[in-house]
Amino acid sequence: MSYNFESEVSEALGQLLETETDYNVIVHIGEEPNFKEFHAHSNILRCRSEYFNKIFSAENIEKKDGKYLIKMSNISPKAFDDILKYFYTGKINIVNKTGTELLDFMIVSDEFMLKKLTKLTEDFVIKNHHQFLQNDPIGILQIVYYCKPLVNLQEFCLNKVCSKPEILFNSDKFTQLSAPLLEVILKRDDLNLKEIEIWENLIKWGLAQEQTLNKDVTKWNQDDLNTFKRILYKFIPLIRFYDISSEDYFNKVKPYKKILSKELRDDISKFHMVPGYKPIYTPRQPKFNIDNIDSIIISRFFPNWIDRKEEKYTKSIPYEFNLIYRASRDGNTAAAFHARCNNKGANIVIVKIKNSEQIVGGYNPLFWSSDNNDMPTKDSFIFSITNKNDPQSVKVVYSNGDQYSIRCHSHCGPYFGYSDLYTVYTNYSMWQCRPHSYPTLNLPNNIELDDYEVFQVIKK
């Protein structure tokens, strides 16, 4: 018969750390005034961390009075204290830590190659700390962005900033954002900010990068223009000038027109002055998102469809639509879809059909998962919009409530009905439509998609 005395071992090692009996390692952490000296045992650190094992194996390791001396100025004493206790006892409590403390803890965990602990903390932050960015959005974003192993936390922070851009752009430290990170944010199609507001913030950021520039652009000379053009040259192609109104373009963009190429200026002028003119010079494709599909259909129809109201339009919008997945951006695979969409609650799926203006999709009032189960509901629906400029072309049908209303299969993406609207698992660019659990939308059996998105539906 065997017995488990792990708790006694953990308690004994914790006591050893506190009493510092026969310690042979001195660790200097941080810098004044945030500095602390720790004492530990090399055998414990070797066993618990590959990082320390490499340090103690080095021939040139520093010693002081016969003890190993390790100096780490870029780590906070509080985070190291927690990690050291974890090394000895295997216990860690991250529940009561602030967002900044958790970030420090993740960075130290990553530094010491503690992958499981880093992942555990990252998952905890994503699940429980939705206000993570509020106190210092610029500092936290830059730390997370440059800490490459924190991939999920990076995406969490970028999603949060894009869905609520005031967190970043209203910050007093916005102009301190690094150019590479600003470029990453402006490249994203889910940035929930009007194009003219993006332009205004870009000008604000650019002016802050060169303090000698006069805030009044009319007083600039050619050298000033060249300087500002050099600061913003990477960002100009990221602005969708054709989404800016004629009035805003005249008042807010034209004063800086000389930092735009002549070809772009001419093309924008034709776009605003010539009815039906199709731009030649397009820095970026228009956003394929919930606003650009058709704000009237999305904002007015979806809330009523969700609430099963008979009214055609709604004046107030009781929901927020938060983009959580785009196939072209996040990977058009079942694994990518489930990684971003599982257990996020109610959601809308929007599919853009290839070489067509038609849009199809569906509403899942429950959630997605990878457990290969089917779920009945009468509140789900699928829809078709043949012509986004013609409200009469909009069709919506609700589930008959059978057990296949929503299907959660790990090898498939969104799956509505027994076979009504779903991804073909052998070819994720192909969707199939065969009426069974929903009334027919008269769709073709096979649909080749251009892209598709999933929006989390949140009650205001």
N, C-alpha and C positions, 0 to 999 in steps of 0.2 A: 504494500500500500504506500502511495506517495502522498506527500503533503506540500502545500503551497505556502511558503513563508516569505513571499515577495515583499509584503508590507514591512516586515521586520528588517529586511535587507535595506529597503528604501529609507526607513527611519534611521538605521545605523549610519548609512552613508550621508544622510542629511546632517546628522550629529557630527560626523567627521568634518564636514565642510564648516560647520559653525565653530567647532573647537580648534580647527586648523592644526590638528595633531600631525606632526611629522610632514608638514607641507614642504614641497620642494620647487614650487613655481610661484613667482611674483608677476602679477599682471598689472600694468599701468594702463588705465582706461580713461579716455577723454583728455581734455586740457582745462587748465584753470580758467574760470572758477568752477567748471564742471569736471572735476578730476577725482578719481578714487583708485586706491590700490587694493587689489584682491590677492588672496592666497589660495592656492589649489594644489592638486596632486597630479603629477604628469601621467601616471598610469590611468587615472580616471579619464583625463582629457584625451589621451591617446585612444582609449577604447570607445569613447563616445563621439569622437569627431575626427574625420579624415583630415580636416584642415589642421588640427593640432598635431595629429600624428606626423604630418609632413614637416611641421615646424620643429618638433623634437628630434626628427631624423636628420635635420640639417647639421652639417659639421660646424658651421660658423654661428650657431645659436649663442646669444649673449648670456653670460652668467654673472651673478652678483653674490658674493659670500657663499659660493658653492651651490646656489639656487638658480634655476632658469629665470631669465628676465625677459618678459614679452611686453612690448609697448604698442598700444592701439589708440591713436589719438582721434580717429574718425568714428568712434563708437561711443554711445551714451552709456554712462555707468549704470543707469536704471535697467536698460535693456540687457546689458551684460550680466547684471546680477540675476535677472530672471533666467537667462540661458544657463548660467553656472549652476543654479539650483536644479534646473532641468537635467543637466548632466549627471548630477549626483542622485537625484530622487526619481527622475522620470516623470515628474509632475509639473504642470504648468497651468496657471489660471489667467486666461486672457479676457474674461467676461467683463471685468470692471475697468479695463484700460480705456484711455481716450484714443481717438483716432491717430493722433501724433505718436502716442506711445506704441500703438500697434504697428505703425509704419516703421518706427525705429526697431521694434522687435523683429519684424519681417526682414529688414535689411541685415540685421545681425545674424539671423537664422540662415539667410542666404550666404552670407560671408563665411559661415562655418559649415557650409554644405549640408545643412539639415533640411533636406528637401521635404520630408513629411511634415515637419513643424512649420516650414514656410507655407506650404500648401494649406495646412489646417488653419493658419492665421488668415491667409488670404481669403479662403472660403468664408470664414467667420465675419470678416469685414464686409464682404460683398452681401452677405445675408442679413447682417444686423446693423451695420453702420451706414445708413443711407444719407446721413449728414456729414459724412467723412470729409468732404471737400470744403465745408462752409468756412472754417476758421482761417485757413491759409491755402486757398485753391491754387495759387501760382506755385508756391513752394512744394506742396504735395504732388501736384501734377508733374513737375519737373523731376522730382525724386523718383516717382513711380515710373515715369516714361523712360528714364535712363537706367532703371533696374530691370534688365531684360527678362529675368525669370518670372517676374510678376505679370505675366501676359493677361491673365483674367482680370486682375485689378486694373491694369492699364485700360482695358476695354470698358470696364465698369466706370472708371473715372471719365473716359472720353464720352461714353453714352450719357452719363449724368450731365456733363458740360453741354453736350449737343442738345439734349432735351430741355435743359434749363440754363441757357447761355448767360443769364444774368449773374450766375455764380462766378463766372470768369470775367466777363466783359465789364461788370460793374465794380469789380475789385479795384481797390486803390493801387494794387501792385500789377495791374494788367499789363502796363507798358514794360514791366520787367520780364515778361514771358520771353523765352528764347525763340529765335527765328525758326529753328527746325520744328519746334513743338507747335508754334502758331501755324506753320505750313501744314502740319498733320491735321490740325483742327479745321482749317479752311478747305482742305481737300475733301472733307467728309460731306456726304450728301444729306446727312440727317441733322445738320446744324440748324436748329429751329430759330433762325434769325432772318429778318428781311434782308434782301441783298443790299439795299441802301444803308442799312445799319451795319452790315459787315464792312462796307466801304468806309463808313465814318469811323469805325473802330480801327480799321487798318491805317487810316490817315493819322488818327490819334497815336497809335503805336509807332508809326514811322517817324513822326515829329519828335517823339521822345527819344529816339535812337541817336539823334544829332541835335544837341542842345543849342548849337549856334544858329540854327534855322529860325528865322522870324516866323511867328505864327500866322502872319498876314502874307499869304502866297502872292499877293499883288506886288509886294516889295522884293520879291526874289530876283536875283540875277541869274545868268546862265549857269554859273558854278553851283548855286543853290539848287537849281533844277536838276543838274547832273547828279548832285549828291543824293537828292531825294529819290531820283530815278534808280540809282544804284541800290538804295535801301529796299525799295519795293519791287525790284524787277522780277523776283521769284513769285511774287504774290499777284501781280496783275493778271496772269492767265487763270487765276483761280476765281476771279470775280465774274459773275454772270451779269454783265452790263445790260443785256437785253431784258432782264427781269426788273430793271430800275425804270420807274416812270419818267416821262419826258420832263416833268417839272423838277423831280429830284435830280435827274441827270444835269439839267441846266444849272440848278442852284448849288449842287453839292459835288458833282463830278467835274463839270466843265472848267471850274477854276484851276484844276490840276491837269487839264487836258494834255499839256506838253510832256507829261510823263507817260502818256499812252502813245503807241505808234500811230502814224498818220493813217495807215490802212485800217486800224481798229476804229479810230475817230470817224473816218469817212463812213465806215460800215454802220456804226451806231447812228450816225446822223440820218442815213438812208432808212434805217429801220424805223426811226421815229417820224420821218417825214413822208415816206412813200407807202401808201396803204397796200397791204399784202406783200410787202417786200420780205424776202427770206434772207436772213443774214448769211454772209459768206464766211466772215471771220468769226468763228465761235470758239472762244477760249476753252469752254467746257460744255458738255452736253447738259441740257436742262435736267433739273432734278427729277428722278423718277421716285416720287414719294407721295405721301398722302395729300399734300397741298397742290402739287402740280398735276395730279390725275384729274381733279376737278374739285375745287373747294366747296362748290354748292352740293355736289353729289355726296362727298365724304362728310362734310360738316352737317348737312341738313338731312340727308337720307339715312345714314348709318345709325344715328341716335334713335330715330323712329323705328327702324328695323329691329334694333336691339331691344327696344321697349315694346315692340309689337303694337305700335300705334297706327291708326288708320290715316292720320293726317299725312299729307304729302311732304310737308316741310316742317321744320322746327325752328323757332326763333332763338331759343337758348340751347346751348350745347352742354349737356351734363357730363360729358366724358372727355378724358384726355387720351390721345392716341400716341403711344410711345414706340418708336421704331426699335425693334430688338433684333431683327434679322433681315439681311438682304443677300440673296443667293450670289449675286455677282461680286459682292464685297466680302462675304464671310465664307464662301465656298458652297457650291451647289451639290451638297451631299446630304444624306440622311443624318450622318453623324454631326455635321456642322449645324443642321437645323435643330436637332434635339439638344445639342450643347447649349444653344442660345435660347431656345423656346420652352424647354421642359419646365413644368411647375411654375409658370408665370401667370397663371390664371387666364381669364377671358382674353381672346385675341381675334384680330381680323387678318385674314390672309388675302393679299391682292396679287393677282397674276397678270402680267402684261404679255399678251399673245404676240408671237414673232410676226413681223411684217404686217401688222394690223393695228388699228386703233382700239380694238376690242379689249376689254378688261373683264376678267372673271375672278371669282374668289369665294370665300366663305367666312362665316363667323362661328367660332368655337366658344361657347359660354362657360366651358369647364376649364380644361387645361390640356397640354400635351405631355406625354411621358414616353418612356421606352419599355414599358412593361408588357407590351404585346396584348393589351386588353382592349375591348370595345365598350363604349359607354352610350346608353340611351339618353336622349333629351329631345324635347319638342321646341327648345329655344334656339337651336342652331339653324343657320340658313346658308344657302349658297346663292350667288347672284351673277348676273351678266350685264355688262354695259357695252352695247354695240357701238354707240356713238356718244362720247362724253359730252358733246355739245347739244345732244338731244335727250332731254329727260324722259321722253316717251320710250326710248330704247332701253331703259333700265328695267330689269326683271329680277325679282327676288322670290325664292321659294323656301319654305320651312320644312324641317324634317318631319316625317310621319311618327317619330318617337320610337322607332324600332331600336334594337340593341346595337345596331351598327351606325348610329347617328354620327358618332365621333370614334375614329379608330386610331389607336396609338401603337404603331408597329415600329420597332427599332430600325428596320431596314428601309423604311419609307419616310418621306417627308409628310406634309399635311395630308390628311386622309379623311374625306367627308363621305359618309354613307358606305353601303356595302361596296359600291363601285361608282359612285356618283361623280366625284371629283377627287383625283388623287395622283400622286407622282408614281411613275413607273420605276420600280426599284432597279431595273437593269439599265435605265437611261433617265437620269434625273432632269434632263432638258425636255422630256416628253411627259405630258399629263394625259390621263384617260378619263372619259366621261361616259358612264352608262347608267341611266336612271334606275333607281331601286328604292332607296330610302328617302328620296326627295322627289317631288314632282319634276318633270323634265324642264330644262331650260333650252331644249333644242340645240344643244351644242354638238359639234362633231365628236366622234368617238375618240379621236386622237388630237391633241393640241401640242404644238411645239411652242415653248415659252421663250420670251426674250429675257425676262427677269421676274422674280417675285419677291415680295416683302411680307413680313409679319409684324403687326402692330399690337402691342399690349394695350388692352382697353381698361382704363382706370376711371372709376367713378369719382367725380370731383367732390 
